Amino acid sequence: MAYNLIITDRANDLIDERVLYIIEKLKNPSAAKHLLDGISSVYDRLQDNPYQFPDSGDPVLSRRKYKEALIPKMQYKMVFRIENETVYVVGFFHDLENYTSKVIE
């Protein structure tokens, strides 16, 4: 079964911010490309089977049925929820970020 994938505007903005930071501030376009490739890979996996990813490690988000997908070989995670046959990506964060309040806003 293929799931519909919806990337919220907020999640897209967060991804754009990180990619621009890596390119402009860190001056590392190859790392930005690696990050975008990893995001694309996770999107494919979410469409195939979003249940392969664990519930959020945050207790508040987990109770609200959010799940997390780690970006391969990067320190970023995608936060999403599943409703019927649709996956909603609602956030994109660095592992060190306190992101709970940012998802629930």
TIVO-2410 file (N, C-alpha, C; in nm, 3 decimals):
# residues 105
REC num residu      c1      c2      c3 atome chaine
REC   1      M   0.083  -0.118   0.000     N      A
REC   1      M   0.000   0.000   0.000    CA      A
REC   1      M   0.088   0.124   0.000     C      A
REC   2      A   0.060   0.217  -0.087     N      A
REC   2      A   0.134   0.343  -0.091    CA      A
REC   2      A   0.057   0.448  -0.011     C      A
REC   3      Y   0.126   0.514   0.077     N      A
REC   3      Y   0.066   0.619   0.158    CA      A
REC   3      Y   0.085   0.753   0.089     C      A
REC   4      N  -0.014   0.840   0.106     N      A
REC   4      N  -0.001   0.978   0.058    CA      A
REC   4      N   0.093   1.050   0.153     C      A
REC   5      L   0.176   1.136   0.099     N      A
REC   5      L   0.273   1.209   0.181    CA      A
REC   5      L   0.245   1.358   0.168     C      A
REC   6      I   0.220   1.422   0.281     N      A
REC   6      I   0.198   1.566   0.284    CA      A
REC   6      I   0.305   1.627   0.373     C      A
REC   7      I   0.381   1.718   0.313     N      A
REC   7      I   0.485   1.791   0.388    CA      A
REC   7      I   0.423   1.926   0.422     C      A
REC   8      T   0.406   1.954   0.549     N      A
REC   8      T   0.346   2.082   0.586    CA      A
REC   8      T   0.437   2.198   0.548     C      A
REC   9      D   0.378   2.315   0.534     N      A
REC   9      D   0.458   2.435   0.504    CA      A
REC   9      D   0.564   2.457   0.610     C      A
REC  10      R   0.527   2.433   0.734     N      A
REC  10      R   0.622   2.452   0.844    CA      A
REC  10      R   0.741   2.357   0.832     C      A
REC  11      A   0.714   2.232   0.800     N      A
REC  11      A   0.823   2.135   0.783    CA      A
REC  11      A   0.912   2.176   0.666     C      A
REC  12      N   0.851   2.218   0.555     N      A
REC  12      N   0.930   2.264   0.441    CA      A
REC  12      N   1.017   2.384   0.477     C      A
REC  13      D   0.961   2.477   0.555     N      A
REC  13      D   1.039   2.594   0.598    CA      A
REC  13      D   1.157   2.551   0.685     C      A
REC  14      L   1.134   2.458   0.776     N      A
REC  14      L   1.242   2.411   0.863    CA      A
REC  14      L   1.352   2.343   0.783     C      A
REC  15      I   1.314   2.264   0.685     N      A
REC  15      I   1.414   2.198   0.599    CA      A
REC  15      I   1.492   2.302   0.521     C      A
REC  16      D   1.422   2.398   0.463     N      A
REC  16      D   1.490   2.505   0.388    CA      A
REC  16      D   1.589   2.581   0.475     C      A
REC  17      E   1.549   2.612   0.598     N      A
REC  17      E   1.637   2.684   0.690    CA      A
REC  17      E   1.765   2.606   0.716     C      A
REC  18      R   1.752   2.477   0.740     N      A
REC  18      R   1.871   2.395   0.769    CA      A
REC  18      R   1.963   2.384   0.648     C      A
REC  19      V   1.903   2.363   0.532     N      A
REC  19      V   1.984   2.350   0.410    CA      A
REC  19      V   2.057   2.481   0.381     C      A
REC  20      L   1.988   2.594   0.393     N      A
REC  20      L   2.053   2.724   0.370    CA      A
REC  20      L   2.164   2.748   0.472     C      A
REC  21      Y   2.141   2.711   0.596     N      A
REC  21      Y   2.243   2.726   0.699    CA      A
REC  21      Y   2.369   2.646   0.662     C      A
REC  22      I   2.348   2.523   0.620     N      A
REC  22      I   2.463   2.438   0.584    CA      A
REC  22      I   2.538   2.496   0.464     C      A
REC  23      I   2.464   2.548   0.367     N      A
REC  23      I   2.528   2.603   0.247    CA      A
REC  23      I   2.594   2.738   0.276     C      A
REC  24      E   2.519   2.829   0.338     N      A
REC  24      E   2.568   2.967   0.352    CA      A
REC  24      E   2.659   2.988   0.472     C      A
REC  25      K   2.624   2.933   0.585     N      A
REC  25      K   2.704   2.956   0.706    CA      A
REC  25      K   2.819   2.857   0.719     C      A
REC  26      L   2.789   2.730   0.692     N      A
REC  26      L   2.893   2.628   0.706    CA      A
REC  26      L   2.976   2.610   0.579     C      A
REC  27      K   2.925   2.668   0.469     N      A
REC  27      K   2.996   2.660   0.339    CA      A
REC  27      K   3.023   2.515   0.300     C      A
REC  28      N   2.919   2.433   0.311     N      A
REC  28      N   2.936   2.291   0.284    CA      A
REC  28      N   2.821   2.239   0.197     C      A
REC  29      P   2.822   2.274   0.067     N      A
REC  29      P   2.713   2.230  -0.020    CA      A
REC  29      P   2.703   2.078  -0.033     C      A
REC  30      S   2.813   2.006  -0.019     N      A
REC  30      S   2.805   1.861  -0.030    CA      A
REC  30      S   2.728   1.802   0.090     C      A
REC  31      A   2.743   1.862   0.207     N      A
REC  31      A   2.665   1.816   0.323    CA      A
REC  31      A   2.517   1.848   0.303     C      A
REC  32      A   2.488   1.962   0.243     N      A
REC  32      A   2.348   1.998   0.215    CA      A
REC  32      A   2.287   1.898   0.117     C      A
REC  33      K   2.363   1.860   0.016     N      A
REC  33      K   2.314   1.761  -0.080    CA      A
REC  33      K   2.292   1.627  -0.011     C      A
REC  34      H   2.385   1.589   0.074     N      A
REC  34      H   2.372   1.464   0.149    CA      A
REC  34      H   2.244   1.466   0.234     C      A
REC  35      L   2.218   1.579   0.298     N      A
REC  35      L   2.098   1.593   0.380    CA      A
REC  35      L   1.973   1.581   0.293     C      A
REC  36      L   1.970   1.648   0.180     N      A
REC  36      L   1.854   1.641   0.090    CA      A
REC  36      L   1.833   1.500   0.036     C      A
REC  37      D   1.942   1.431   0.006     N      A
REC  37      D   1.930   1.292  -0.040    CA      A
REC  37      D   1.871   1.204   0.071     C      A
REC  38      G   1.915   1.227   0.194     N      A
REC  38      G   1.863   1.151   0.308    CA      A
REC  38      G   1.715   1.179   0.331     C      A
REC  39      I   1.675   1.304   0.316     N      A
REC  39      I   1.534   1.340   0.331    CA      A
REC  39      I   1.452   1.270   0.224     C      A
REC  40      S   1.500   1.271   0.102     N      A
REC  40      S   1.430   1.205  -0.009    CA      A
REC  40      S   1.413   1.055   0.019     C      A
REC  41      S   1.517   0.995   0.072     N      A
REC  41      S   1.512   0.852   0.106    CA      A
REC  41      S   1.406   0.824   0.212     C      A
REC  42      V   1.399   0.910   0.313     N      A
REC  42      V   1.299   0.892   0.418    CA      A
REC  42      V   1.159   0.913   0.361     C      A
REC  43      Y   1.143   1.011   0.274     N      A
REC  43      Y   1.011   1.031   0.210    CA      A
REC  43      Y   0.966   0.904   0.139     C      A
REC  44      D   1.057   0.842   0.065     N      A
REC  44      D   1.023   0.717  -0.005    CA      A
REC  44      D   0.979   0.609   0.094     C      A
REC  45      R   1.052   0.598   0.203     N      A
REC  45      R   1.019   0.497   0.304    CA      A
REC  45      R   0.886   0.526   0.372     C      A
REC  46      L   0.857   0.655   0.395     N      A
REC  46      L   0.730   0.693   0.455    CA      A
REC  46      L   0.613   0.655   0.364     C      A
REC  47      Q   0.632   0.670   0.234     N      A
REC  47      Q   0.526   0.635   0.141    CA      A
REC  47      Q   0.506   0.484   0.134     C      A
REC  48      D   0.613   0.410   0.151     N      A
REC  48      D   0.603   0.264   0.147    CA      A
REC  48      D   0.539   0.208   0.274     C      A
REC  49      N   0.591   0.249   0.390     N      A
REC  49      N   0.541   0.196   0.516    CA      A
REC  49      N   0.585   0.286   0.632     C      A
REC  50      P   0.503   0.384   0.669     N      A
REC  50      P   0.543   0.475   0.777    CA      A
REC  50      P   0.550   0.407   0.913     C      A
REC  51      Y   0.490   0.290   0.925     N      A
REC  51      Y   0.491   0.219   1.053    CA      A
REC  51      Y   0.626   0.152   1.083     C      A
REC  52      Q   0.718   0.156   0.988     N      A
REC  52      Q   0.851   0.102   1.014    CA      A
REC  52      Q   0.931   0.191   1.108     C      A
REC  53      F   0.885   0.313   1.130     N      A
REC  53      F   0.955   0.407   1.216    CA      A
REC  53      F   0.896   0.404   1.357     C      A
REC  54      P   0.979   0.433   1.456     N      A
REC  54      P   0.931   0.425   1.595    CA      A
REC  54      P   0.844   0.544   1.634     C      A
REC  55      D   0.768   0.523   1.740     N      A
REC  55      D   0.696   0.634   1.800    CA      A
REC  55      D   0.798   0.736   1.848     C      A
REC  56      S   0.753   0.859   1.861     N      A
REC  56      S   0.843   0.964   1.908    CA      A
REC  56      S   0.901   0.926   2.044     C      A
REC  57      G   1.026   0.960   2.064     N      A
REC  57      G   1.092   0.936   2.192    CA      A
REC  57      G   1.046   1.033   2.299     C      A
REC  58      D   0.976   1.138   2.258     N      A
REC  58      D   0.922   1.234   2.352    CA      A
REC  58      D   0.786   1.183   2.402     C      A
REC  59      P   0.767   1.172   2.533     N      A
REC  59      P   0.643   1.115   2.584    CA      A
REC  59      P   0.517   1.193   2.543     C      A
REC  60      V   0.526   1.325   2.539     N      A
REC  60      V   0.410   1.406   2.501    CA      A
REC  60      V   0.373   1.378   2.355     C      A
REC  61      L   0.472   1.379   2.268     N      A
REC  61      L   0.445   1.354   2.126    CA      A
REC  61      L   0.401   1.210   2.102     C      A
REC  62      S   0.460   1.118   2.173     N      A
REC  62      S   0.423   0.978   2.158    CA      A
REC  62      S   0.276   0.956   2.195     C      A
REC  63      R   0.232   1.017   2.304     N      A
REC  63      R   0.091   1.006   2.343    CA      A
REC  63      R  -0.002   1.063   2.236     C      A
REC  64      R   0.048   1.159   2.160     N      A
REC  64      R  -0.032   1.221   2.053    CA      A
REC  64      R  -0.013   1.150   1.919     C      A
REC  65      K   0.052   1.033   1.924     N      A
REC  65      K   0.067   0.945   1.807    CA      A
REC  65      K   0.166   0.998   1.702     C      A
REC  66      Y   0.262   1.079   1.742     N      A
REC  66      Y   0.366   1.122   1.649    CA      A
REC  66      Y   0.475   1.017   1.644     C      A
REC  67      K   0.537   1.006   1.529     N      A
REC  67      K   0.647   0.914   1.507    CA      A
REC  67      K   0.768   0.996   1.461     C      A
REC  68      E   0.885   0.934   1.459     N      A
REC  68      E   1.009   1.001   1.419    CA      A
REC  68      E   1.086   0.915   1.321     C      A
REC  69      A   1.145   0.981   1.224     N      A
REC  69      A   1.233   0.914   1.129    CA      A
REC  69      A   1.368   0.985   1.132     C      A
REC  70      L   1.473   0.910   1.158     N      A
REC  70      L   1.607   0.967   1.156    CA      A
REC  70      L   1.655   0.974   1.012     C      A
REC  71      I   1.724   1.082   0.980     N      A
REC  71      I   1.784   1.096   0.848    CA      A
REC  71      I   1.914   1.016   0.851     C      A
REC  72      P   1.933   0.923   0.756     N      A
REC  72      P   2.051   0.836   0.759    CA      A
REC  72      P   2.183   0.914   0.762     C      A
REC  73      K   2.268   0.876   0.855     N      A
REC  73      K   2.403   0.931   0.869    CA      A
REC  73      K   2.405   1.081   0.893     C      A
REC  74      M   2.298   1.134   0.947     N      A
REC  74      M   2.289   1.276   0.980    CA      A
REC  74      M   2.229   1.285   1.120     C      A
REC  75      Q   2.240   1.401   1.181     N      A
REC  75      Q   2.184   1.419   1.315    CA      A
REC  75      Q   2.054   1.498   1.308     C      A
REC  76      Y   1.968   1.457   1.218     N      A
REC  76      Y   1.839   1.523   1.201    CA      A
REC  76      Y   1.729   1.419   1.207     C      A
REC  77      K   1.611   1.465   1.247     N      A
REC  77      K   1.495   1.376   1.251    CA      A
REC  77      K   1.374   1.449   1.196     C      A
REC  78      M   1.286   1.369   1.141     N      A
REC  78      M   1.161   1.416   1.086    CA      A
REC  78      M   1.050   1.368   1.180     C      A
REC  79      V   0.959   1.456   1.214     N      A
REC  79      V   0.847   1.421   1.300    CA      A
REC  79      V   0.722   1.417   1.213     C      A
REC  80      F   0.643   1.311   1.230     N      A
REC  80      F   0.525   1.295   1.145    CA      A
REC  80      F   0.415   1.222   1.220     C      A
REC  81      R   0.296   1.228   1.162     N      A
REC  81      R   0.183   1.152   1.214    CA      A
REC  81      R   0.113   1.085   1.096     C      A
REC  82      I   0.040   0.981   1.126     N      A
REC  82      I  -0.030   0.904   1.023    CA      A
REC  82      I  -0.180   0.914   1.050     C      A
REC  83      E  -0.253   0.950   0.949     N      A
REC  83      E  -0.399   0.953   0.957    CA      A
REC  83      E  -0.453   0.879   0.836     C      A
REC  84      N  -0.512   0.764   0.862     N      A
REC  84      N  -0.564   0.677   0.756    CA      A
REC  84      N  -0.451   0.642   0.660     C      A
REC  85      E  -0.462   0.679   0.534     N      A
REC  85      E  -0.357   0.648   0.435    CA      A
REC  85      E  -0.268   0.768   0.405     C      A
REC  86      T  -0.268   0.867   0.494     N      A
REC  86      T  -0.189   0.988   0.471    CA      A
REC  86      T  -0.088   1.007   0.583     C      A
REC  87      V   0.035   1.042   0.543     N      A
REC  87      V   0.142   1.073   0.636    CA      A
REC  87      V   0.165   1.224   0.630     C      A
REC  88      Y   0.158   1.289   0.745     N      A
REC  88      Y   0.180   1.433   0.754    CA      A
REC  88      Y   0.315   1.458   0.821     C      A
REC  89      V   0.410   1.511   0.746     N      A
REC  89      V   0.538   1.550   0.803    CA      A
REC  89      V   0.518   1.690   0.860     C      A
REC  90      V   0.536   1.702   0.992     N      A
REC  90      V   0.505   1.828   1.059    CA      A
REC  90      V   0.628   1.902   1.111     C      A
REC  91      G   0.743   1.835   1.114     N      A
REC  91      G   0.862   1.902   1.164    CA      A
REC  91      G   0.990   1.835   1.121     C      A
REC  92      F   1.098   1.913   1.129     N      A
REC  92      F   1.231   1.866   1.093    CA      A
REC  92      F   1.329   1.933   1.188     C      A
REC  93      F   1.403   1.853   1.265     N      A
REC  93      F   1.482   1.909   1.373    CA      A
REC  93      F   1.618   1.840   1.386     C      A
REC  94      H   1.713   1.914   1.442     N      A
REC  94      H   1.841   1.857   1.479    CA      A
REC  94      H   1.821   1.775   1.605     C      A
REC  95      D   1.898   1.668   1.621     N      A
REC  95      D   1.885   1.580   1.738    CA      A
REC  95      D   1.898   1.654   1.871     C      A
REC  96      L   1.976   1.761   1.873     N      A
REC  96      L   2.001   1.831   1.998    CA      A
REC  96      L   1.892   1.934   2.031     C      A
REC  97      E   1.801   1.956   1.939     N      A
REC  97      E   1.695   2.055   1.962    CA      A
REC  97      E   1.589   2.002   2.057     C      A
REC  98      N   1.536   2.092   2.137     N      A
REC  98      N   1.417   2.061   2.216    CA      A
REC  98      N   1.299   2.097   2.128     C      A
REC  99      Y   1.241   1.999   2.064     N      A
REC  99      Y   1.145   2.024   1.957    CA      A
REC  99      Y   1.000   2.000   1.996     C      A
REC 100      T   0.974   1.950   2.116     N      A
REC 100      T   0.838   1.915   2.154    CA      A
REC 100      T   0.743   2.033   2.139     C      A
REC 101      S   0.778   2.148   2.197     N      A
REC 101      S   0.689   2.263   2.190    CA      A
REC 101      S   0.677   2.315   2.047     C      A
REC 102      K   0.777   2.293   1.966     N      A
REC 102      K   0.773   2.341   1.828    CA      A
REC 102      K   0.678   2.257   1.743     C      A
REC 103      V   0.659   2.133   1.777     N      A
REC 103      V   0.567   2.047   1.703    CA      A
REC 103      V   0.423   2.078   1.744     C      A
REC 104      I   0.401   2.103   1.873     N      A
REC 104      I   0.267   2.119   1.926    CA      A
REC 104      I   0.210   2.259   1.902     C      A
REC 105      E   0.291   2.355   1.873     N      A
REC 105      E   0.245   2.494   1.855    CA      A
REC 105      E   0.120   2.503   1.774     C      A
***
